[in-house]
Amino acid sequence: MFRTVKIARILFKLDEMNPGLDEFQRRLGHVFADGELLRQALTHASFGHEKRQRVPDNQRLEFLGDAVLQLAVTEELYRRFPHLPEGRLTVLRARLVNRNHLQGLAQELGLGGELILGRGEENSQGRERPSILADAMEAVFGAIFAEAGWEAARAIVLRLMESSLAAIAAEGAVVGANPKGSLQEKLQAEGDQPPVYRCLSESGPAHARVYEVVVEWQGRELARGQGASKKEAETRAAEAALAGTLFG
């Protein structure tokens, strides 16, 4: 009983800390029947750690929401772009579900202002930290799924992603026509360094040369490709990198 009372008191304080939840839910497009589920989605682990209490945080909902997000985006890309091969769809999915994009969605919704943080994270600008915002965005998707099911969660994910999906559609044939450009775009969403291409070997007679190229990023080999020219080999290496498990 004592533990139950202490947790109830903490949740009462959460109400006081989040006066803008109604506006957040309006922007999100979902009003939670279970307010505690929303609060859990917005509660960073640092809050409970500092309180030294078993306060439900958003880590499990983040795990669930990541799967919901991945499936919703994968299904929509598969449906919208039937002409694109698996490698292209993989890089487009990564573009939509990466940390930077989720951070942007969270900022549009005003999610940062509703986060429940420990004092240390609060004082170190945790409300603006990309990882915290992205994780909380996934947790919110997980909370919607937990409360209202797949169709409701899918609809909200796609509504929030619609402008980005439309931008991809507007690119038309350009999407996937440039594997090296697509790879660089994806990698720059993860870090500042561009990919590096290195010719490993040349073989065959002068009239039928074969080049092998490796593409590396941050000192790590991503893939290799072969071609009748260095340019073609670089393109094949980029395609292999896009189709690989790195971006799954």
N, C-alpha and C positions, 0 to 999 in steps of 0.2 A: 504493500500500500504506500509506503514511504516513497519508493522509487516512482510510482505512478503519479503521486502528487508533485514531485519535483519536476518530472517531465512536463506535466500539464502547466506548471508555472512558466517553464521556459517557452512553451508554445504560445502562452498568453503574451509573453514579451515579443514574440515574432509578429503577432498581430500589430503591436505598436510600432514595430520597426518597418512595416511594409504598408503604408497607407495608400500607395498607388497601385495596388494589385488589381483593382477594378479596371483602371485604364489599361494596364498591361494586358489583361484578358480581352479587352475590347480590341486592341490592336492585333492580338494573337488570333482572334476569331474563335475562341473557345472559352466558355465560362465553366469552371470546374465545379461540379457538384460536391466534390470532396476537397475543401480548401486545404486540408493538411497535406494532400498529395502534391498540390502546387507548391506549398511551402517547402516540402521535402526536395522538390526539383530545384528550388532556388537556394537551398542551403548547402554551402561549401563545407567540406570536412573540417576546415579550420575552426568553425564555430563550436562544434562539439568538443574538439580537442582542447580548446581554451577553457570551455566550461567544465571539462572533465566529466561530462555526462554523456549518456547514450542517446544523443539526439539524432534522429534519422537524417542522413545527408543524401546528396544526389548521386553518389557513385554508382549504385545499382541501377538507378533510373537512366543514368548516362549510358551504361552498358546496353540496356534495353533499347534506348532511343537511337543509338548508333546503328543497330540492326534494322530498326524501323526506317531510318533515314536512307540507309544503303539500299534496302529493297524498294522503297518508294521511288527513289531516283533511278535505280537500275531499270525497273519496270517501265518508267515513263520514257527514258532514253530509248529503250528497246522498241517501244511503241511508236515514238515520234520519228525515229530515224532508221527505218528498215533497211536503208541502203548502206549503212555504215558497218564496217567489220568490227569484230570484237575488240581489237586493239584501240580503235578510235573511240568506241563507246567507253572503254576503260579510262582513257585520259579525260573524256568529258565528265564522267562520273567523279573522278578525282577533283576536277575543277569545281564541281558543285558542292562536294562534301568536305573539302579541306578546311583547315582551321580558319584561314583568312575569310573565307566566304561565310562560314558560320558566325564568325565574329561580327561581320557586317550585318547579318540578319538580326543578331542579338541587339546590336546598336540601334537598328531601325525600330525595334520593338520597345526600346528603353529598358531592356532586361537588366543592364548593369545597375540601375538605380534600385532595383527590387531584390538584389542578391542579399543573402544573409551570410555575412562573413565574420570570421574572427577578427579581433582588434588588430592583430599583426598584418593580416591581408588588407584590412581597411586602410591602415596607415601606409601601406606600400602600394597604393593605387590598384588594389585587386579588382575593383569594379571595372577597370579598363584593360585588364590583362587578357590578351587574346585567348590563352589556354582556358582560363576560367570562364570567359564568356562562351566559347565554343562548347565546352563541356556542359555548361548549364543549358545551352540551347538544345543539345542532344537529350539532356535529362527532361526537359519540357516535352519534347516529342515522345519520350518514353512514358511520361506521366499521362499524356493524352491517350496513348495506346492502352495503358493499364486501366484507364477509367472508361474510355468510350469505344475501344476496339480499333481494328485495322482501318476500316473505311474512313473513320473520322480523322485518324492520325495521318493517313495518306493524303486526304483532301487538304489538310492544313499545310503539310510539307510542300505539296505542289503549288498551293496558292502563294506561299512565301517564296517559292523558287521560280514563279512564273516569269518574272522579268528576265531572269538569267537564262531560263530555257528559251524564251523568245529571242534573246540576243544570240544564242547559239544557232537557232533556226535561221535568223537573219543573215548569218555568215554564209549559209548555203553551201555551195561546193567547196568553199575555202576550207571548211572544217575537214580535217583529215587529208587535205591535198598536200600539206607540207609537214611531213613527219618530224623533221628537225625543228621546225617552228613550234609544233605541238608539244614536243618533248621539252623544249626550252621553256615554254609557257608553264607547263606543269611543274618543272623543277624550280622555277623562280617563285612559284606559289608556296614552295616549301622552304626556300632559302635563297640568298642573294647570288650564289655562284652559278654560272652557266655550265652546261655540259662541255666536256673537252673530248675531241675526236683525235685519235692517234692511229696512224697507219702502222700495222704490225708486220705486214709482208707483201711482197709482190712476187707473183709466180706466173709460169706459162710463157709461151713464145711471144715475141714482140707484137704480133698481129692479134693475139688473143690473151692479153694480160688479165690476171685476176688479182684484185687487191683485197686485203683483209684489214678491216678497221675495227677498233674498239672504241666505245663511247664510255667515258668515265665521268663521275660526279662526286665531288668532295673526296677525291682519292679512292673512290670505289668503282669497280667495273660494273657497268649496267648490262651491257650486251655487246655482241660482235656481229659484223655483217660483211658480206663479200659482194663484189661487183666488178664490172669491166672497167670502171674508173673509180678514182677515190671518192668522187661525189656520190656515185651510185652506192658504193660500199657504206658511206656515211648514212645515206638514206635508209639502207637496209638495217644498219645498226640501230638507228633511231626507231624504226618500226618494231624491231625486236624488243627494245627497251620498253616501248609503249605497251606491247602485248604481254610483257612479263609480269611476274607476281609483285614487283615493287609497288605498283599502284593499285593493287586489288583491294 
